[in-house]
Amino acid sequence: MTMFLAVLFGAVVGFALGLTGGGGGVFAVPLLVFGLGIEPREAVGISLAAVGGTAISGALPRLLRKEIELRTGLLFAVSGMLGAPIGAYLSKFVPGNVLLTLFAFLMFVVAYRMWQKSKTPEVAAAAHCHPDANRAACQRDEDGKLILTSKCARLLVLVGIATGLLSGMFGVGGGFVIVPALVLFSGMHIHRAIATSLFVIVLISLSGFTSHLLSGNDFNWGLTIQFLVGGFAGMGLGSMLARKLKGPTLQRIFATAVALVAVFVIAKSTLL
């Protein structure tokens, strides 16, 4: 039964990643803690390994199709990898129930931001893509290529570090932060942002996972492999559906699901 649930929960995580380019860790941690009875800190490590491993299966084909913006993704990833060990270190000083409550609050914020962004996603991106948009820190040329000024680089590095902190502390790959950030701050198209997000998630998750292992936290390799089996299948399904649905629809579905999970986490964390 445990193996079946692990594969099923992994499929949910993979489906979320394939559909939106993020959200895997948002679902993985509560599913591990409340669905399989894993201790919160151990769940963080398993989540990082499962989310990162699943993201590889989605990032590779997109990389071959040249859908990933490597330069922007690497800038995000490197800065995120600096923040992940700090987040992992800080998580050791926070009680399990407090960690879950903070995690739920973060999910509420994410759900609200994604819902608001879904109302005018293309407008927001277009404003940042225009080379004459002086208020935008990051701008793009007529071919859509990012003009990486020092101001733009600093902004993306700061957002990347914040993403890494969240990854290490809460066991999330950071996709739910990366996708909106890439669209709103770098002017990237939503579909390219999803592809780039998966690439960044792989690297940031690797950093966070390594930090958790070096910190001496418990880790269940067998459960992680089962999670990954389901994750690969879910990634395929999510990716297929994402190509058929419009961006705003995907964002609203995801925002609603995240808010519901947050309510569940708060209700359960009070019982720990």
C-alpha positions in Angstrom: 0.0 0.0 0.0 2.8 2.4 0.9 4.5 1.8 -2.5 1.2 2.4 -4.4 0.7 5.7 -2.5 4.3 6.8 -3.1 3.9 6.2 -6.8 0.5 7.9 -6.9 1.7 10.9 -4.9 4.8 11.1 -7.2 2.5 11.2 -10.2 0.6 14.2 -8.6 4.0 16.0 -8.1 5.1 15.2 -11.7 1.7 16.3 -13.1 2.0 19.7 -11.3 5.5 20.2 -12.6 4.6 19.3 -16.2 1.5 21.4 -16.1 2.9 24.6 -14.7 6.6 24.3 -14.4 6.4 24.5 -10.6 4.4 23.4 -7.6 6.0 19.9 -7.2 7.4 20.7 -3.7 4.2 22.4 -2.7 2.4 19.1 -3.0 5.3 16.7 -2.2 5.9 17.9 1.4 2.3 17.6 2.7 1.7 14.4 0.7 4.8 12.8 2.3 4.1 14.1 5.8 0.3 13.5 6.0 -0.1 10.8 3.3 2.9 8.6 4.2 3.7 9.7 7.8 7.2 11.0 7.0 8.8 13.4 9.6 8.7 16.9 8.2 12.5 17.4 7.9 13.0 14.0 6.2 10.1 14.9 3.9 12.0 18.1 2.8 15.0 16.0 1.6 12.8 13.4 -0.2 10.9 16.3 -1.8 14.0 17.9 -3.1 15.3 14.7 -4.6 11.9 13.7 -6.1 11.1 17.1 -7.5 14.6 17.6 -8.9 14.7 14.1 -10.4 11.2 14.5 -11.9 12.1 17.9 -13.3 15.0 16.4 -15.3 12.5 14.3 -17.3 10.7 17.5 -18.3 13.7 19.7 -18.8 15.7 17.4 -21.2 13.2 17.2 -24.0 12.6 21.0 -23.7 16.3 21.6 -23.8 16.6 19.6 -27.1 13.7 21.7 -28.5 15.6 24.8 -27.5 12.7 26.1 -25.4 15.0 26.8 -22.4 16.6 30.2 -22.0 19.9 28.9 -20.7 21.6 32.2 -19.8 18.7 33.5 -17.7 18.2 30.1 -16.2 21.8 29.7 -15.2 21.8 33.1 -13.6 18.7 32.1 -11.5 20.1 28.6 -10.7 23.6 29.7 -9.6 22.1 32.4 -7.2 19.5 29.9 -6.1 22.1 27.3 -5.3 23.8 29.9 -3.0 20.6 30.4 -1.1 19.6 26.7 -0.8 22.2 25.7 1.8 21.3 28.7 4.0 17.6 27.7 3.9 18.5 24.1 4.8 20.6 25.2 7.7 17.9 27.6 9.0 15.2 24.8 8.8 17.0 22.8 11.6 16.1 25.5 14.1 12.4 25.6 13.3 10.0 23.1 15.0 8.2 20.8 12.6 4.7 22.2 13.2 6.0 25.7 12.9 7.7 24.8 9.6 4.5 23.4 8.2 2.5 26.5 9.3 5.0 28.8 7.6 4.9 26.6 4.6 1.1 26.8 4.4 1.2 30.6 4.7 3.7 30.7 1.8 1.3 28.6 -0.2 -1.5 31.1 0.4 0.7 34.0 -0.8 1.7 32.0 -3.9 -1.9 31.1 -4.7 -3.0 34.7 -4.5 -0.1 36.0 -6.6 -0.7 33.3 -9.3 -4.4 34.0 -9.4 -3.8 37.8 -9.8 -1.2 37.2 -12.4 -3.5 35.0 -14.4 -5.8 37.9 -15.1 -3.3 39.8 -17.2 -0.3 37.5 -17.8 0.4 38.6 -21.4 0.0 42.2 -20.6 2.5 42.0 -17.8 5.0 40.2 -19.9 4.6 42.6 -22.8 5.3 45.6 -20.6 8.7 44.1 -19.7 9.5 42.9 -23.2 9.3 46.4 -24.7 12.8 47.9 -25.0 11.4 51.4 -24.2 9.8 50.3 -20.9 12.0 52.4 -18.7 10.4 51.2 -15.5 11.3 47.6 -16.2 14.6 46.5 -14.7 14.9 43.8 -17.4 14.2 44.5 -21.1 14.3 42.6 -24.3 15.2 43.5 -27.9 12.9 43.1 -30.9 13.9 39.5 -31.3 12.8 38.8 -27.7 16.4 38.3 -26.4 17.0 39.5 -22.9 19.2 42.6 -22.6 21.2 41.6 -19.5 22.1 45.0 -17.9 23.8 45.2 -14.5 20.4 46.3 -13.0 18.6 43.4 -14.6 21.3 40.9 -13.4 21.2 42.2 -9.8 17.4 41.8 -9.8 17.5 38.2 -11.1 20.3 37.3 -8.7 18.3 38.6 -5.7 15.2 36.7 -6.8 17.3 33.6 -7.4 18.8 33.7 -3.9 15.3 34.1 -2.4 14.2 31.1 -4.4 17.1 29.0 -3.1 16.3 30.0 0.5 12.7 28.7 0.0 14.0 25.5 -1.6 16.3 24.6 1.2 14.0 25.6 4.0 10.7 24.1 2.7 11.8 21.4 0.3 10.4 23.0 -2.8 12.1 23.3 -6.1 11.0 26.9 -6.3 9.1 26.7 -9.6 6.1 28.5 -8.2 8.4 31.5 -7.6 10.6 31.1 -10.7 7.8 31.0 -13.3 6.1 34.3 -12.2 9.5 35.9 -11.6 10.7 35.0 -15.1 7.5 36.3 -16.7 7.2 39.5 -14.6 10.8 40.5 -14.1 12.5 39.2 -17.3 9.6 39.5 -19.7 9.8 35.8 -20.7 6.8 34.2 -22.4 4.9 31.8 -20.1 5.7 28.6 -22.0 9.4 29.4 -22.2 9.3 30.3 -18.5 7.9 26.9 -17.6 10.7 25.2 -19.6 13.4 27.4 -18.1 11.9 26.8 -14.6 12.3 23.1 -14.9 15.9 23.5 -15.8 16.5 25.8 -12.8 14.6 23.5 -10.4 16.9 20.6 -11.3 20.0 22.6 -10.3 18.5 24.2 -7.2 17.0 21.0 -5.9 20.4 19.3 -6.3 22.0 22.0 -4.2 19.3 21.7 -1.5 19.3 17.9 -1.5 23.1 17.8 -1.2 22.9 20.3 1.7 20.3 18.1 3.5 22.5 15.0 3.1 25.6 16.8 4.4 23.6 18.0 7.4 23.1 14.4 8.5 19.3 14.4 8.0 17.5 11.0 7.5 16.8 10.0 4.0 14.7 7.1 2.5 16.2 6.1 -0.9 13.5 3.5 -1.6 10.6 5.8 -1.1 12.3 8.4 -3.2 12.7 6.0 -6.1 9.0 5.1 -5.9 8.1 8.8 -5.9 10.2 9.3 -9.0 8.5 6.4 -10.9 5.2 8.1 -10.4 6.7 11.5 -11.1 8.0 10.6 -14.5 4.5 9.4 -15.6 2.8 12.5 -14.1 5.3 14.7 -15.9 4.4 13.3 -19.2 0.6 13.7 -18.6 1.0 17.2 -17.3 3.2 18.3 -20.2 0.6 17.0 -22.7 -2.2 18.8 -21.0 -0.2 22.1 -20.7 0.1 22.2 -24.5 -3.7 22.2 -24.8 -4.7 24.7 -22.1 -4.1 28.4 -22.1 -1.7 30.0 -19.6 -4.3 31.8 -17.5 -6.4 28.7 -17.1 -3.4 26.7 -15.9 -2.5 29.4 -13.4 -6.0 29.5 -11.9 -6.3 25.8 -11.6 -2.9 25.6 -9.9 -3.7 28.6 -7.6 -6.9 26.9 -6.4 -5.1 23.6 -5.8 -2.3 25.3 -3.8 -4.8 27.2 -1.6 -6.7 24.0 -0.8 -3.5 22.2 0.1 -2.6 25.1 2.4 -5.9 24.8 4.3 -5.2 21.1 4.7 -1.7 21.6 6.0 -2.8 24.2 8.6 -5.5 21.9 9.8 -3.2 18.9 10.1 -0.1 20.8 11.5 -2.1 21.8 14.6 -2.3 18.1 15.4 1.5 17.5 15.3 
